[in-house]
Amino acid sequence: MAQVVVTVNDRPYTMQCPDGEEDHLRELARLLDSEVFRVKQSVGTIGDIRLLVMSGLMVADRLSEAIKKIELQDEQIRVLRDARNMAQMQAKDVEVRVADRLDEAAKRLHVLAQELG
């Protein structure tokens, strides 16, 4: 496990994370710190715990909205895949019917050619 010192609200915190995840942890800390800064700008000076809870809730709200969008997009993808599959089946059906009609037309032409020739 790696140790990383992150700063949130101008205070350092030593955190552990799996090796190789240090940069990701730092980025998450920057995200939380920027949310803390926004909350402080909005509500002024409040206790650290309340500030972090409010900031965490704001980040959780954004995460919740992102999850909803992803779920909606997943549903749209499923609907589009189903529509594509249906269209492919219909196209194959049309292809078979056209091929059958062309085959029938070729047979008629052959018969006509024999009658004329």
N, C-alpha and C positions, 0 to 999 in steps of 0.2 A: 504494500500500500504506500502510495506517495502522500506526502504532506505538502499542503499549499497554504500560503497565507493570503487571504482575501480581505478586502476592505469594504465594509458596508457602513454607511453613515459616519465616515471618517474614523472607523474603529477597525483594527486588525483582528481577524479571526483565523486561527489555525484549523484547517479542515483536512480530513483524509479522503482519498479517493483512489480508485484502482489505477495502477500504473498506466500511463498513456492518456489519462483523462484529465490531466492537470489544466490544459488550456480550456477544455469544456467547462470545468468547474469555475475557472476565472471568468469566463463569459457569462455563466449563470449569476455569479456574484455581481458582475457589472450590470446585468439586467435588474437584479434586485436593488442594487444601489441607485440606479437611475429612477426606479419606482419610488424608493424612499425619498429621493430628492424632490420628485414631483409632489408627493404627499406633503412633505414639509413646506413646499411652496404654497400649497392649497390651504393647509390647516395651521401652519405655524409650528411653534415648538410644543411638542407633546412628549410624553414618556417614551423611552426606547422600545419597550415591549409593545405599547399601543401603536407606535409608528411602524414597527416591523409587522404587526398583525394586519394593520390597514394596507401596507404595501404588499404583503403576501396575498391578501384578499384581492387586491387589484390585479396582481399577476395571475392568480387563480381564475379571476373573471375573464381575463384575456385568453387564458388557456381553455376555459370552458367554451368560449365563443369559437375558438379555433377548432376544437373537437366537434362542435355542432356543424361547422362548415365542412369539415372533412367527412363527417357522416353523411351530410347532404350530398356532397360530391360523389361519395362512394355509391349512394343510391342512384344518382344520376348516371354514373358509369354503368351500374347494373342494368338500368332501364335501356341505355343506349346499346349495350352488348346484346340484350334480348332483342331489341329492334333490329340490330345488324344481323343477328342469327336468323330472325324471321325473314328479313329481306333476302338473305342468301338462300334460304329454303325456297322462297317465292321465285327467285331468279333461276334456281335450278329447275323448278317446276315449269317455268316459262320456257327455259332452254329445251327441256324434254318435249314440251308441246310443239315448239317451233320445229324441232328436229323431226318429230313425227309428221307434221304437216309438210315439211320439205320432202320427206321420204315419200309421202303419199303423192305429192305433186310430181316428183321424179318418176314414180311408177306410172302416173297418168300420161306424162310426157313420153315415156317409153312406149306405152300402148299406142298413143297417138302417132308416134313416129313409125311404129310398125304398120299401123293402118294406112298411113300415107306412103310409106315406102314400099 
